[in-house]
């Protein structure tokens, strides 16, 4: 094996050790002699492999104190030629978003690649590493209902991946989030309902989803006398036939005219069906565009997917001002009546 090939392979192994947390932040890495012996390469090759990592700020060498890992390497911003959009499921909502992302990426000659990840077959950590070793640095992540460790994204950003989150907020300076402006969406729906003193909010019992938590918090703020119903999260992928029987006994005592607000398209659609089953004509509003329901007026907050995609491309190609500490970009939705 020639020196350059051995050096590149060693450098990739060292980056992987940092990315996987095998070389933790602030800890000393093995010395050159140990690395050379472990990998059956010369100390010259080890030194050549480590030097670019020091230059990038991933490693800090102090005479007499060893070499330690540092994860605050500055991000670089370049026009993305290939963007990976990763999620744990093939959801039609994310598919529509990807179409908008493709349109905006194409304006500068970029392409969008969809990549599926799952806890069972290919965890997010391995997915991001696969993308990295194949030269893909720009990654849009929609976690849906899966948790994303903040430390994983810090390590990914440190080695040169530029992650950006869709619809999940994490307080990380290295990872922007672009999402619907959830408080404004709920406020707009309630205004369209003539700011009722009381209303019923139908959400999901999943405290880990920041978008749903923001919507429920906004409803409680704008309608403090309202009632909140939380559906079991395990029903969210099921058909309406499984959810409507849960809602009908809860909706049965609703007085005429009391508005119902759905937290998303699933709760909004199932609420409309449950009200129809009960022959109730209560006003209904929902985040997300709903399918038409016969003889029912629907108020929806349409997700601004095109504007979100445009903002994501901007975030991937432009440094964020230092004053924008949490890098959380809320995009207003559009209130429509169907």
Protein Blocks (a to p, Z undefined) as FASTA:
>chain_A
ZZklmmmmmmmmmmmmmmnomacghiacddfklmmmmnopafklmmmmmmmmmmnopacc
dehkapaddfkbccdddddfbdcdddfbdcfklmmmmmmmmmmmmmnopacddddddfkl
mgfklmmmmmmmnopabdcddekjaccdfklmmmmmmnopacddehiacddfklccdddd
fklmmmmmmmmnopaabdcddddddfklmklmmmmmmmmmmmmmbccddddfklmmmcfk
lmmmmmmmmmmmpcghiacddfblklmmmmmmmmmmnopabdcddehjddddehiacddd
ddffklmmmmmmmmmmpccdfklmnopacdddddddZZ
